[in-house]
């Protein structure tokens, strides 16, 4: 197995992040894909970015304050 190494950017694992676990992914240069040591998720850069965008949708209004007036 290839030695685990960080990729160009630190991507979060989308599978772990959906469960509120902040886990960085590692990059396998031989296969050209990212993988997670915790949950066995693996995918190429486009797949990771698309699934991380779905996770960002979940927290899209986290910093917004909602007020309701009668």
Biopython code that builds the backbone (N, CA, C, O; Angstrom):
import numpy as np
from Bio.PDB.StructureBuilder import StructureBuilder

atoms = [
    (1, "UNK", "N", (0.847, -1.182, 0.000)),
    (1, "UNK", "CA", (0.000, 0.000, 0.000)),
    (1, "UNK", "C", (0.884, 1.234, 0.000)),
    (1, "UNK", "O", (1.961, 1.237, 0.596)),
    (2, "UNK", "N", (0.427, 2.275, -0.666)),
    (2, "UNK", "CA", (1.198, 3.509, -0.764)),
    (2, "UNK", "C", (1.238, 4.220, 0.582)),
    (2, "UNK", "O", (0.323, 4.100, 1.397)),
    (3, "UNK", "N", (2.306, 4.954, 0.790)),
    (3, "UNK", "CA", (2.421, 5.738, 2.009)),
    (3, "UNK", "C", (1.385, 6.861, 1.974)),
    (3, "UNK", "O", (1.248, 7.547, 0.961)),
    (4, "UNK", "N", (0.660, 7.049, 3.068)),
    (4, "UNK", "CA", (-0.375, 8.083, 3.136)),
    (4, "UNK", "C", (0.272, 9.464, 3.092)),
    (4, "UNK", "O", (1.231, 9.735, 3.815)),
    (5, "UNK", "N", (-0.256, 10.323, 2.248)),
    (5, "UNK", "CA", (0.259, 11.674, 2.148)),
    (5, "UNK", "C", (-0.856, 12.642, 1.855)),
    (5, "UNK", "O", (-1.836, 12.291, 1.196)),
    (6, "UNK", "N", (-0.715, 13.855, 2.337)),
    (6, "UNK", "CA", (-1.717, 14.878, 2.084)),
    (6, "UNK", "C", (-1.649, 15.303, 0.628)),
    (6, "UNK", "O", (-0.581, 15.270, 0.016)),
    (7, "UNK", "N", (-2.778, 15.698, 0.076)),
    (7, "UNK", "CA", (-2.829, 16.174, -1.293)),
    (7, "UNK", "C", (-2.449, 17.641, -1.368)),
    (7, "UNK", "O", (-1.880, 18.198, -0.429)),
    (8, "UNK", "N", (-2.767, 18.254, -2.487)),
    (8, "UNK", "CA", (-2.457, 19.671, -2.659)),
    (8, "UNK", "C", (-3.248, 20.520, -1.668)),
    (8, "UNK", "O", (-2.720, 21.464, -1.080)),
    (9, "UNK", "N", (-4.516, 20.172, -1.495)),
    (9, "UNK", "CA", (-5.368, 20.874, -0.547)),
    (9, "UNK", "C", (-5.884, 19.875, 0.470)),
    (9, "UNK", "O", (-5.954, 18.679, 0.188)),
    (10, "UNK", "N", (-6.242, 20.352, 1.641)),
    (10, "UNK", "CA", (-6.819, 19.473, 2.648)),
    (10, "UNK", "C", (-8.321, 19.410, 2.437)),
    (10, "UNK", "O", (-9.047, 20.343, 2.780)),
    (11, "UNK", "N", (-8.779, 18.308, 1.873)),
    (11, "UNK", "CA", (-10.210, 18.093, 1.687)),
    (11, "UNK", "C", (-10.755, 17.326, 2.882)),
    (11, "UNK", "O", (-10.081, 16.454, 3.432)),
    (12, "UNK", "N", (-11.978, 17.654, 3.279)),
    (12, "UNK", "CA", (-12.643, 16.906, 4.335)),
    (12, "UNK", "C", (-13.377, 15.730, 3.709)),
    (12, "UNK", "O", (-13.881, 15.820, 2.589)),
    (13, "UNK", "N", (-13.430, 14.639, 4.438)),
    (13, "UNK", "CA", (-14.166, 13.477, 3.967)),
    (13, "UNK", "C", (-15.654, 13.791, 4.012)),
    (13, "UNK", "O", (-16.172, 14.104, 5.083)),
    (14, "UNK", "N", (-16.363, 13.718, 2.882)),
    (14, "UNK", "CA", (-17.783, 14.068, 2.881)),
    (14, "UNK", "C", (-18.637, 13.108, 3.699)),
    (14, "UNK", "O", (-19.630, 13.523, 4.297)),
    (15, "UNK", "N", (-18.272, 11.855, 3.732)),
    (15, "UNK", "CA", (-19.038, 10.873, 4.496)),
    (15, "UNK", "C", (-18.922, 11.144, 5.997)),
    (15, "UNK", "O", (-19.923, 11.117, 6.714)),
    (16, "UNK", "N", (-17.725, 11.398, 6.463)),
    (16, "UNK", "CA", (-17.521, 11.711, 7.885)),
    (16, "UNK", "C", (-18.099, 13.077, 8.236)),
    (16, "UNK", "O", (-18.669, 13.253, 9.312)),
    (17, "UNK", "N", (-17.954, 14.044, 7.331)),
    (17, "UNK", "CA", (-18.425, 15.398, 7.609)),
    (17, "UNK", "C", (-19.941, 15.453, 7.742)),
    (17, "UNK", "O", (-20.460, 16.269, 8.504)),
    (18, "UNK", "N", (-20.659, 14.601, 7.017)),
    (18, "UNK", "CA", (-22.115, 14.538, 7.166)),
    (18, "UNK", "C", (-22.509, 14.017, 8.539)),
    (18, "UNK", "O", (-23.621, 14.265, 9.005)),
    (19, "UNK", "N", (-21.604, 13.297, 9.188)),
    (19, "UNK", "CA", (-21.852, 12.797, 10.538)),
    (19, "UNK", "C", (-21.168, 13.659, 11.591)),
    (19, "UNK", "O", (-20.958, 13.214, 12.720)),
    (20, "UNK", "N", (-20.816, 14.906, 11.221)),
    (20, "UNK", "CA", (-20.195, 15.889, 12.114)),
    (20, "UNK", "C", (-18.840, 15.439, 12.646)),
    (20, "UNK", "O", (-18.487, 15.725, 13.790)),
    (21, "UNK", "N", (-18.085, 14.735, 11.810)),
    (21, "UNK", "CA", (-16.720, 14.343, 12.142)),
    (21, "UNK", "C", (-15.807, 15.039, 11.150)),
    (21, "UNK", "O", (-15.955, 14.879, 9.938)),
    (22, "UNK", "N", (-14.871, 15.805, 11.661)),
    (22, "UNK", "CA", (-13.969, 16.571, 10.800)),
    (22, "UNK", "C", (-12.711, 15.744, 10.539)),
    (22, "UNK", "O", (-11.778, 15.740, 11.342)),
    (23, "UNK", "N", (-12.701, 15.047, 9.409)),
    (23, "UNK", "CA", (-11.601, 14.147, 9.077)),
    (23, "UNK", "C", (-10.998, 14.556, 7.737)),
    (23, "UNK", "O", (-11.712, 14.662, 6.740)),
    (24, "UNK", "N", (-9.685, 14.787, 7.711)),
    (24, "UNK", "CA", (-9.001, 15.113, 6.463)),
    (24, "UNK", "C", (-8.820, 13.861, 5.624)),
    (24, "UNK", "O", (-8.703, 12.752, 6.144)),
    (25, "UNK", "N", (-8.798, 14.066, 4.314)),
    (25, "UNK", "CA", (-8.583, 12.954, 3.390)),
    (25, "UNK", "C", (-7.121, 12.940, 2.971)),
    (25, "UNK", "O", (-6.436, 13.961, 3.022)),
    (26, "UNK", "N", (-6.661, 11.782, 2.563)),
    (26, "UNK", "CA", (-5.308, 11.607, 2.064)),
    (26, "UNK", "C", (-5.361, 11.334, 0.565)),
    (26, "UNK", "O", (-6.387, 10.903, 0.040)),
    (27, "UNK", "N", (-4.254, 11.586, -0.114)),
    (27, "UNK", "CA", (-4.199, 11.457, -1.565)),
    (27, "UNK", "C", (-3.276, 10.310, -1.951)),
    (27, "UNK", "O", (-2.144, 10.227, -1.474)),
    (28, "UNK", "N", (-3.763, 9.429, -2.812)),
    (28, "UNK", "CA", (-2.973, 8.333, -3.353)),
    (28, "UNK", "C", (-2.586, 8.708, -4.783)),
    (28, "UNK", "O", (-3.422, 8.685, -5.686)),
    (29, "UNK", "N", (-1.318, 9.052, -4.980)),
    (29, "UNK", "CA", (-0.880, 9.529, -6.292)),
    (29, "UNK", "C", (-0.845, 8.417, -7.337)),
    (29, "UNK", "O", (-0.964, 8.695, -8.530)),
    (30, "UNK", "N", (-0.685, 7.178, -6.915)),
    (30, "UNK", "CA", (-0.665, 6.071, -7.873)),
    (30, "UNK", "C", (-2.029, 5.871, -8.520)),
    (30, "UNK", "O", (-2.117, 5.618, -9.722)),
    (31, "UNK", "N", (-3.081, 5.982, -7.737)),
    (31, "UNK", "CA", (-4.439, 5.803, -8.257)),
    (31, "UNK", "C", (-5.101, 7.119, -8.642)),
    (31, "UNK", "O", (-6.100, 7.125, -9.361)),
    (32, "UNK", "N", (-4.552, 8.227, -8.170)),
    (32, "UNK", "CA", (-5.129, 9.528, -8.486)),
    (32, "UNK", "C", (-6.453, 9.777, -7.783)),
    (32, "UNK", "O", (-7.366, 10.368, -8.357)),
    (33, "UNK", "N", (-6.555, 9.323, -6.535)),
    (33, "UNK", "CA", (-7.804, 9.494, -5.800)),
    (33, "UNK", "C", (-7.533, 9.811, -4.340)),
    (33, "UNK", "O", (-6.456, 9.538, -3.810)),
    (34, "UNK", "N", (-8.534, 10.391, -3.712)),
    (34, "UNK", "CA", (-8.478, 10.705, -2.301)),
    (34, "UNK", "C", (-9.161, 9.605, -1.512)),
    (34, "UNK", "O", (-10.086, 8.964, -2.011)),
    (35, "UNK", "N", (-8.709, 9.380, -0.273)),
    (35, "UNK", "CA", (-9.334, 8.351, 0.555)),
    (35, "UNK", "C", (-9.320, 8.782, 2.017)),
    (35, "UNK", "O", (-8.509, 9.610, 2.433)),
    (36, "UNK", "N", (-10.233, 8.202, 2.782)),
    (36, "UNK", "CA", (-10.373, 8.493, 4.202)),
    (36, "UNK", "C", (-9.901, 7.280, 4.994)),
    (36, "UNK", "O", (-10.257, 6.147, 4.671)),
    (37, "UNK", "N", (-9.109, 7.514, 6.017)),
    (37, "UNK", "CA", (-8.613, 6.422, 6.842)),
    (37, "UNK", "C", (-9.667, 5.913, 7.821)),
    (37, "UNK", "O", (-9.577, 4.782, 8.299)),
    (38, "UNK", "N", (-10.659, 6.738, 8.120)),
    (38, "UNK", "CA", (-11.640, 6.374, 9.138)),
    (38, "UNK", "C", (-12.811, 5.561, 8.588)),
    (38, "UNK", "O", (-13.224, 4.576, 9.199)),
    (39, "UNK", "N", (-13.344, 5.969, 7.442)),
    (39, "UNK", "CA", (-14.579, 5.334, 6.968)),
    (39, "UNK", "C", (-14.431, 4.599, 5.632)),
    (39, "UNK", "O", (-15.423, 4.090, 5.111)),
    (40, "UNK", "N", (-13.261, 4.531, 5.082)),
    (40, "UNK", "CA", (-12.998, 3.820, 3.826)),
    (40, "UNK", "C", (-13.619, 4.471, 2.600)),
    (40, "UNK", "O", (-13.763, 3.815, 1.568)),
    (41, "UNK", "N", (-13.991, 5.745, 2.686)),
    (41, "UNK", "CA", (-14.491, 6.470, 1.512)),
    (41, "UNK", "C", (-13.316, 6.765, 0.590)),
    (41, "UNK", "O", (-12.227, 7.104, 1.052)),
    (42, "UNK", "N", (-13.539, 6.635, -0.713)),
    (42, "UNK", "CA", (-12.518, 7.007, -1.687)),
    (42, "UNK", "C", (-13.204, 7.565, -2.927)),
    (42, "UNK", "O", (-14.305, 7.149, -3.287)),
    (43, "UNK", "N", (-12.531, 8.515, -3.574)),
    (43, "UNK", "CA", (-13.067, 9.107, -4.786)),
    (43, "UNK", "C", (-12.096, 10.095, -5.381)),
    (43, "UNK", "O", (-11.151, 10.530, -4.722)),
    (44, "UNK", "N", (-12.334, 10.451, -6.640)),
    (44, "UNK", "CA", (-11.464, 11.428, -7.288)),
    (44, "UNK", "C", (-11.827, 12.833, -6.817)),
    (44, "UNK", "O", (-12.777, 13.024, -6.057)),
    (45, "UNK", "N", (-11.055, 13.806, -7.281)),
    (45, "UNK", "CA", (-11.204, 15.174, -6.787)),
    (45, "UNK", "C", (-12.582, 15.751, -7.116)),
    (45, "UNK", "O", (-13.166, 16.452, -6.289)),
    (46, "UNK", "N", (-13.103, 15.470, -8.292)),
    (46, "UNK", "CA", (-14.413, 15.995, -8.683)),
    (46, "UNK", "C", (-15.518, 15.416, -7.805)),
    (46, "UNK", "O", (-16.445, 16.133, -7.430)),
    (47, "UNK", "N", (-15.433, 14.141, -7.475)),
    (47, "UNK", "CA", (-16.429, 13.497, -6.614)),
    (47, "UNK", "C", (-16.386, 14.070, -5.205)),
    (47, "UNK", "O", (-17.430, 14.320, -4.603)),
    (48, "UNK", "N", (-15.183, 14.278, -4.676)),
    (48, "UNK", "CA", (-15.031, 14.835, -3.326)),
    (48, "UNK", "C", (-15.582, 16.256, -3.278)),
    (48, "UNK", "O", (-16.286, 16.616, -2.335)),
    (49, "UNK", "N", (-15.267, 17.063, -4.285)),
    (49, "UNK", "CA", (-15.751, 18.448, -4.304)),
    (49, "UNK", "C", (-17.272, 18.511, -4.421)),
    (49, "UNK", "O", (-17.901, 19.349, -3.775)),
    (50, "UNK", "N", (-17.866, 17.650, -5.223)),
    (50, "UNK", "CA", (-19.331, 17.645, -5.377)),
    (50, "UNK", "C", (-20.015, 17.253, -4.078)),
    (50, "UNK", "O", (-21.018, 17.860, -3.704)),
    (51, "UNK", "N", (-19.500, 16.267, -3.394)),
    (51, "UNK", "CA", (-20.122, 15.835, -2.136)),
    (51, "UNK", "C", (-19.849, 16.811, -0.997)),
    (51, "UNK", "O", (-20.670, 16.941, -0.089)),
    (52, "UNK", "N", (-18.714, 17.497, -1.030)),
    (52, "UNK", "CA", (-18.469, 18.539, -0.027)),
    (52, "UNK", "C", (-19.393, 19.730, -0.248)),
    (52, "UNK", "O", (-19.765, 20.410, 0.708)),
    (53, "UNK", "N", (-19.763, 19.988, -1.490)),
    (53, "UNK", "CA", (-20.708, 21.073, -1.773)),
    (53, "UNK", "C", (-22.083, 20.739, -1.189)),
    (53, "UNK", "O", (-22.785, 21.634, -0.719)),
    (54, "UNK", "N", (-22.475, 19.469, -1.214)),
    (54, "UNK", "CA", (-23.733, 19.060, -0.584)),
    (54, "UNK", "C", (-23.670, 19.270, 0.923)),
    (54, "UNK", "O", (-24.671, 19.642, 1.535)),
    (55, "UNK", "N", (-22.512, 19.039, 1.529)),
    (55, "UNK", "CA", (-22.359, 19.253, 2.966)),
    (55, "UNK", "C", (-22.407, 20.736, 3.294)),
    (55, "UNK", "O", (-22.927, 21.115, 4.344)),
    (56, "UNK", "N", (-21.874, 21.588, 2.417)),
    (56, "UNK", "CA", (-21.937, 23.035, 2.655)),
    (56, "UNK", "C", (-23.374, 23.542, 2.622)),
    (56, "UNK", "O", (-23.707, 24.507, 3.310)),
    (57, "UNK", "N", (-24.221, 22.904, 1.833)),
    (57, "UNK", "CA", (-25.632, 23.280, 1.782)),
    (57, "UNK", "C", (-26.284, 23.090, 3.152)),
    (57, "UNK", "O", (-27.150, 23.870, 3.547)),
    (58, "UNK", "N", (-25.869, 22.064, 3.861)),
    (58, "UNK", "CA", (-26.414, 21.777, 5.185)),
    (58, "UNK", "C", (-26.129, 22.915, 6.156)),
    (58, "UNK", "O", (-26.980, 23.253, 6.978)),
    (59, "UNK", "N", (-24.941, 23.508, 6.071)),
    (59, "UNK", "CA", (-24.541, 24.567, 6.986)),
    (59, "UNK", "C", (-24.607, 25.948, 6.348)),
    (59, "UNK", "O", (-23.947, 26.873, 6.823)),
    (60, "UNK", "N", (-25.381, 26.107, 5.294)),
    (60, "UNK", "CA", (-25.428, 27.371, 4.563)),
    (60, "UNK", "C", (-25.915, 28.561, 5.374)),
    (60, "UNK", "O", (-25.429, 29.675, 5.179)),
    (61, "UNK", "N", (-26.859, 28.351, 6.274)),
    (61, "UNK", "CA", (-27.418, 29.459, 7.058)),
    (61, "UNK", "C", (-26.930, 29.438, 8.503)),
    (61, "UNK", "O", (-27.586, 29.992, 9.385)),
    (62, "UNK", "N", (-25.808, 28.816, 8.748)),
    (62, "UNK", "CA", (-25.331, 28.667, 10.121)),
    (62, "UNK", "C", (-24.996, 30.012, 10.755)),
    (62, "UNK", "O", (-25.247, 30.191, 11.946)),
    (63, "UNK", "N", (-24.454, 30.943, 10.025)),
    (63, "UNK", "CA", (-24.047, 32.229, 10.590)),
    (63, "UNK", "C", (-25.108, 33.319, 10.417)),
    (63, "UNK", "O", (-24.856, 34.477, 10.752)),
    (64, "UNK", "N", (-26.273, 32.974, 9.908)),
    (64, "UNK", "CA", (-27.334, 33.940, 9.707)),
    (64, "UNK", "C", (-28.284, 33.935, 10.905)),
    (64, "UNK", "O", (-28.607, 32.873, 11.436)),
    (65, "UNK", "N", (-28.726, 35.103, 11.326)),
    (65, "UNK", "CA", (-29.658, 35.223, 12.436)),
    (65, "UNK", "C", (-31.062, 35.420, 11.879)),
    (65, "UNK", "O", (-31.300, 36.313, 11.067)),
    (66, "UNK", "N", (-31.971, 34.592, 12.318)),
    (66, "UNK", "CA", (-33.354, 34.670, 11.880)),
    (66, "UNK", "C", (-34.184, 35.292, 12.977)),
    (66, "UNK", "O", (-34.131, 34.863, 14.129)),
    (67, "UNK", "N", (-34.955, 36.311, 12.615)),
    (67, "UNK", "CA", (-35.878, 36.931, 13.586)),
    (67, "UNK", "C", (-37.273, 36.909, 12.981)),
    (67, "UNK", "O", (-37.452, 37.105, 11.780)),
    (68, "UNK", "N", (-38.243, 36.668, 13.830)),
    (68, "UNK", "CA", (-39.623, 36.602, 13.393)),
    (68, "UNK", "C", (-40.407, 37.698, 14.091)),
    (68, "UNK", "O", (-40.387, 37.820, 15.316)),
    (69, "UNK", "N", (-41.092, 38.487, 13.290)),
    (69, "UNK", "CA", (-41.908, 39.564, 13.837)),
    (69, "UNK", "C", (-43.377, 39.241, 13.587)),
    (69, "UNK", "O", (-43.743, 38.743, 12.522)),
    (70, "UNK", "N", (-44.204, 39.530, 14.572)),
    (70, "UNK", "CA", (-45.649, 39.301, 14.434)),
    (70, "UNK", "C", (-46.353, 40.499, 13.852)),
    (70, "UNK", "O", (-47.570, 40.472, 13.670)),
]
sb = StructureBuilder()
sb.init_structure("model")
sb.init_model(0)
sb.init_chain("A")
sb.init_seg("    ")
for serial, (resi, resn, name, xyz) in enumerate(atoms, 1):
    if name == "N":
        sb.init_residue(resn, " ", resi, " ")
    sb.init_atom(name, np.array(xyz, "f"), 0.0, 1.0, " ", f" {name:<3s}", serial, name[0])
structure = sb.get_structure()
